[in-house]
Amino acid sequence: MQAKPEHDLLAPDDAGAPVSARIRERLRAAGQRFHANDNIADFIWPGELDQLIDEVQAKMQGVLESMVIDTASDHNTTDTARRMAKMYLREVFRGRYTPQPAVSEFPNAERLNELMIVGPITVRSACSHHLCPVIGKLWVGLLPNQNTNVIGLSKFARLAEWVMNRPQIQEEAVVQLADLIQQKTQPDGLALVMQATHYCVAWRGVRDIDSKMINSVMRGVFLKNEALRREFLSLIPQRY
Protein backbone atom coordinates (compact mmCIF):
# COMPACT_ATOMS: atom_id res chain seq x y z
CA MET A 1 0.00 0.00 0.00
CA GLN A 2 1.26 3.47 -0.85
CA ALA A 3 2.72 5.42 2.09
CA LYS A 4 1.04 8.68 3.09
CA PRO A 5 2.84 11.69 1.56
CA GLU A 6 4.11 14.61 3.63
CA HIS A 7 1.35 16.85 2.29
CA ASP A 8 -2.12 15.42 1.87
CA LEU A 9 -4.28 16.67 -0.98
CA LEU A 10 -6.85 18.19 1.39
CA ALA A 11 -6.55 21.58 2.97
CA PRO A 12 -6.06 21.70 6.77
CA ASP A 13 -9.68 22.84 7.21
CA ASP A 14 -10.79 19.52 5.71
CA ALA A 15 -8.83 17.36 8.13
CA GLY A 16 -12.02 16.45 9.97
CA ALA A 17 -13.84 15.41 6.79
CA PRO A 18 -15.11 11.82 6.49
CA VAL A 19 -12.45 9.45 5.23
CA SER A 20 -14.48 8.78 2.06
CA ALA A 21 -14.40 12.52 1.27
CA ARG A 22 -10.62 12.64 1.71
CA ILE A 23 -10.12 9.64 -0.58
CA ARG A 24 -12.46 11.09 -3.21
CA GLU A 25 -10.60 14.40 -3.13
CA ARG A 26 -7.28 12.65 -3.77
CA LEU A 27 -8.78 10.77 -6.69
CA ARG A 28 -10.27 13.91 -8.23
CA ALA A 29 -7.07 15.91 -7.71
CA ALA A 30 -5.14 13.18 -9.54
CA GLY A 31 -7.72 13.02 -12.35
CA GLN A 32 -8.30 9.38 -11.47
CA ARG A 33 -11.57 7.63 -12.27
CA PHE A 34 -13.27 5.80 -9.39
CA HIS A 35 -16.06 3.81 -10.97
CA ALA A 36 -17.41 0.73 -9.20
CA ASN A 37 -14.96 -1.59 -11.01
CA ASP A 38 -11.85 0.59 -10.52
CA ASN A 39 -9.09 -0.17 -8.04
CA ILE A 40 -8.40 2.79 -5.73
CA ALA A 41 -5.84 1.22 -3.38
CA ASP A 42 -3.13 3.76 -4.26
CA PHE A 43 -5.27 6.55 -2.83
CA ILE A 44 -6.00 4.92 0.53
CA TRP A 45 -3.42 5.71 3.19
CA PRO A 46 -2.44 3.20 5.93
CA GLY A 47 -5.20 2.84 8.53
CA GLU A 48 -7.88 4.47 6.39
CA LEU A 49 -9.54 1.24 5.31
CA ASP A 50 -10.50 0.59 8.93
CA GLN A 51 -11.86 4.14 9.14
CA LEU A 52 -13.79 3.54 5.93
CA ILE A 53 -15.32 0.39 7.44
CA ASP A 54 -16.47 2.47 10.43
CA GLU A 55 -18.02 5.04 8.09
CA VAL A 56 -19.78 2.43 5.97
CA GLN A 57 -21.06 0.74 9.12
CA ALA A 58 -22.74 3.98 10.19
CA LYS A 59 -24.35 4.38 6.78
CA MET A 60 -25.49 0.74 6.73
CA GLN A 61 -27.07 1.23 10.16
CA GLY A 62 -29.05 4.10 8.66
CA VAL A 63 -30.20 1.88 5.80
CA LEU A 64 -31.42 -0.78 8.24
CA GLU A 65 -33.28 1.83 10.27
CA SER A 66 -34.89 3.22 7.10
CA MET A 67 -36.05 -0.34 6.34
CA VAL A 68 -37.76 -0.28 9.77
CA ILE A 69 -35.61 -3.06 11.22
CA ASP A 70 -35.28 -2.89 15.01
CA THR A 71 -31.59 -3.72 15.36
CA ALA A 72 -31.64 -2.70 19.03
CA SER A 73 -33.86 -5.56 20.18
CA ASP A 74 -33.48 -8.03 17.30
CA HIS A 75 -30.49 -10.16 18.27
CA ASN A 76 -30.15 -11.41 14.67
CA THR A 77 -29.45 -7.93 13.28
CA THR A 78 -27.67 -6.24 16.19
CA ASP A 79 -24.28 -6.37 14.43
CA THR A 80 -25.51 -6.62 10.84
CA ALA A 81 -24.32 -3.13 9.83
CA ARG A 82 -20.78 -3.93 10.98
CA ARG A 83 -20.79 -7.33 9.31
CA MET A 84 -22.00 -5.79 6.04
CA ALA A 85 -19.34 -3.08 6.09
CA LYS A 86 -16.54 -5.59 6.68
CA MET A 87 -17.96 -7.98 4.07
CA TYR A 88 -18.11 -5.35 1.33
CA LEU A 89 -14.74 -3.69 1.94
CA ARG A 90 -12.62 -6.67 3.03
CA GLU A 91 -14.22 -9.54 1.10
CA VAL A 92 -16.64 -9.23 -1.80
CA PHE A 93 -15.34 -5.85 -3.07
CA ARG A 94 -11.76 -6.14 -1.83
CA GLY A 95 -10.50 -5.87 -5.42
CA ARG A 96 -11.28 -2.14 -5.21
CA TYR A 97 -9.41 -1.45 -1.99
CA THR A 98 -6.31 -3.68 -2.02
CA PRO A 99 -3.23 -3.53 -4.27
CA GLN A 100 -2.73 -6.01 -7.08
CA PRO A 101 -1.41 -9.33 -5.72
CA ALA A 102 2.24 -10.06 -6.32
CA VAL A 103 2.77 -12.24 -9.38
CA SER A 104 6.17 -13.77 -10.09
CA GLU A 105 7.03 -13.79 -13.78
CA PHE A 106 9.65 -16.07 -15.35
CA PRO A 107 11.14 -16.15 -18.85
CA ASN A 108 9.96 -18.87 -21.22
CA ALA A 109 13.27 -20.75 -20.96
CA GLU A 110 11.87 -23.89 -22.62
CA ARG A 111 10.43 -21.84 -25.49
CA LEU A 112 6.94 -23.28 -24.99
CA ASN A 113 4.69 -22.54 -27.96
CA GLU A 114 1.73 -24.89 -27.56
CA LEU A 115 -1.78 -24.06 -26.41
CA MET A 116 -2.12 -23.85 -22.63
CA ILE A 117 -5.49 -23.75 -20.87
CA VAL A 118 -6.09 -22.79 -17.23
CA GLY A 119 -9.45 -23.49 -15.61
CA PRO A 120 -12.05 -23.76 -14.49
CA ILE A 121 -11.37 -20.85 -12.14
CA THR A 122 -14.23 -20.11 -9.77
CA VAL A 123 -15.42 -16.53 -10.20
CA ARG A 124 -17.22 -14.53 -7.53
CA SER A 125 -18.31 -11.02 -8.37
CA ALA A 126 -21.36 -8.76 -8.08
CA CYS A 127 -23.38 -6.78 -10.58
CA SER A 128 -23.04 -3.03 -10.24
CA HIS A 129 -26.78 -2.56 -10.88
CA HIS A 130 -28.15 -4.32 -7.79
CA LEU A 131 -25.00 -5.51 -5.96
CA CYS A 132 -26.28 -9.06 -6.34
CA PRO A 133 -23.80 -11.95 -6.63
CA VAL A 134 -22.39 -13.09 -9.98
CA ILE A 135 -20.92 -16.58 -9.59
CA GLY A 136 -19.48 -18.83 -12.26
CA LYS A 137 -16.40 -20.29 -13.95
CA LEU A 138 -13.62 -18.90 -16.10
CA TRP A 139 -11.16 -20.47 -18.55
CA VAL A 140 -7.98 -18.83 -19.84
CA GLY A 141 -6.21 -19.96 -23.00
CA LEU A 142 -2.65 -18.87 -23.83
CA LEU A 143 -0.44 -19.40 -26.84
CA PRO A 144 3.03 -18.42 -25.59
CA ASN A 145 6.12 -17.51 -27.59
CA GLN A 146 9.81 -17.42 -26.69
CA ASN A 147 9.40 -13.93 -25.19
CA THR A 148 6.29 -14.72 -23.16
CA ASN A 149 6.48 -14.38 -19.40
CA VAL A 150 5.43 -17.55 -17.57
CA ILE A 151 3.35 -17.21 -14.41
CA GLY A 152 2.22 -19.93 -12.01
CA LEU A 153 -1.21 -21.53 -12.41
CA SER A 154 -2.41 -20.23 -9.04
CA LYS A 155 -1.51 -16.69 -10.10
CA PHE A 156 -4.22 -16.73 -12.78
CA ALA A 157 -6.76 -17.42 -10.03
CA ARG A 158 -5.33 -14.64 -7.86
CA LEU A 159 -5.49 -12.10 -10.67
CA ALA A 160 -9.03 -13.21 -11.53
CA GLU A 161 -10.14 -12.87 -7.92
CA TRP A 162 -8.59 -9.39 -7.65
CA VAL A 163 -10.36 -8.14 -10.78
CA MET A 164 -13.67 -9.89 -10.17
CA ASN A 165 -14.08 -8.85 -6.53
CA ARG A 166 -15.63 -5.53 -7.52
CA PRO A 167 -19.13 -4.39 -8.52
CA GLN A 168 -19.27 -4.57 -12.32
CA ILE A 169 -20.85 -6.10 -15.38
CA GLN A 170 -19.51 -9.36 -16.73
CA GLU A 171 -18.59 -8.05 -20.18
CA GLU A 172 -16.33 -5.34 -18.76
CA ALA A 173 -14.83 -7.61 -16.10
CA VAL A 174 -13.59 -10.17 -18.65
CA VAL A 175 -12.00 -7.44 -20.79
CA GLN A 176 -10.34 -5.93 -17.73
CA LEU A 177 -8.91 -9.31 -16.74
CA ALA A 178 -7.76 -9.98 -20.30
CA ASP A 179 -5.90 -6.64 -20.33
CA LEU A 180 -4.13 -7.57 -17.10
CA ILE A 181 -3.11 -11.08 -18.21
CA GLN A 182 -1.98 -9.72 -21.59
CA GLN A 183 0.20 -7.16 -19.84
CA LYS A 184 1.71 -9.77 -17.51
CA THR A 185 2.41 -12.53 -20.05
CA GLN A 186 2.67 -10.94 -23.53
CA PRO A 187 1.57 -14.11 -25.41
CA ASP A 188 0.95 -14.53 -29.14
CA GLY A 189 -2.67 -15.29 -28.31
CA LEU A 190 -5.02 -14.93 -25.38
CA ALA A 191 -8.55 -16.28 -24.95
CA LEU A 192 -10.95 -15.99 -22.02
CA VAL A 193 -14.38 -17.57 -21.63
CA MET A 194 -16.60 -16.92 -18.64
CA GLN A 195 -19.96 -18.43 -17.76
CA ALA A 196 -21.85 -17.20 -14.72
CA THR A 197 -25.18 -17.08 -12.96
CA HIS A 198 -26.39 -13.55 -12.24
CA TYR A 199 -28.45 -13.42 -9.08
CA CYS A 200 -30.03 -10.14 -10.14
CA VAL A 201 -31.87 -12.44 -12.59
CA ALA A 202 -32.12 -15.55 -10.40
CA TRP A 203 -33.03 -13.84 -7.12
CA ARG A 204 -35.18 -10.97 -8.40
CA GLY A 205 -36.90 -9.87 -11.60
CA VAL A 206 -37.80 -12.93 -13.67
CA ARG A 207 -36.19 -15.21 -11.03
CA ASP A 208 -34.78 -17.60 -13.58
CA ILE A 209 -32.26 -19.72 -11.70
CA ASP A 210 -31.18 -21.63 -14.81
CA SER A 211 -30.27 -18.57 -16.87
CA LYS A 212 -26.54 -18.04 -17.40
CA MET A 213 -24.40 -15.58 -19.30
CA ILE A 214 -21.43 -16.66 -21.42
CA ASN A 215 -18.98 -14.24 -22.97
CA SER A 216 -15.47 -14.40 -24.36
CA VAL A 217 -12.46 -12.32 -25.27
CA MET A 218 -10.17 -13.47 -28.10
CA ARG A 219 -6.91 -11.75 -28.91
CA GLY A 220 -3.93 -12.25 -31.18
CA VAL A 221 -3.80 -15.56 -33.02
CA PHE A 222 -7.08 -16.70 -31.45
CA LEU A 223 -8.78 -14.07 -33.60
CA LYS A 224 -6.89 -14.96 -36.78
CA ASN A 225 -6.58 -18.75 -36.51
CA GLU A 226 -9.96 -20.43 -36.62
CA ALA A 227 -8.49 -23.91 -35.98
CA LEU A 228 -6.75 -22.73 -32.80
CA ARG A 229 -9.88 -21.00 -31.58
CA ARG A 230 -11.93 -24.13 -32.27
CA GLU A 231 -9.37 -26.29 -30.41
CA PHE A 232 -9.53 -24.05 -27.37
CA LEU A 233 -13.34 -24.01 -27.28
CA SER A 234 -13.55 -27.76 -27.81
CA LEU A 235 -11.36 -28.40 -24.75
CA ILE A 236 -13.65 -26.43 -22.45
CA PRO A 237 -16.37 -28.57 -20.82
CA GLN A 238 -19.80 -27.58 -22.06
CA ARG A 239 -21.48 -28.31 -18.74
CA TYR A 240 -20.41 -27.41 -15.23
Secondary structure by P-SEA (a helix, b strand, c coil): ccccccccccccccccccaaaaaaaaaaaaccccccccccccccccaaaaaaaaaaaaaaaaaaaaacccccccccccaaaaaaaaaaaccccccccccccbbbbbccccccccccccccbbbbbbbcccccbbbbbbbbbbbccccbbbbcaaaaaaaaaaaacccccaaaaaaaaaaaaaaaccccbbbbbbbbbbccccccccccccbbbbbbcccccccccaaaaaaaaaaccccc
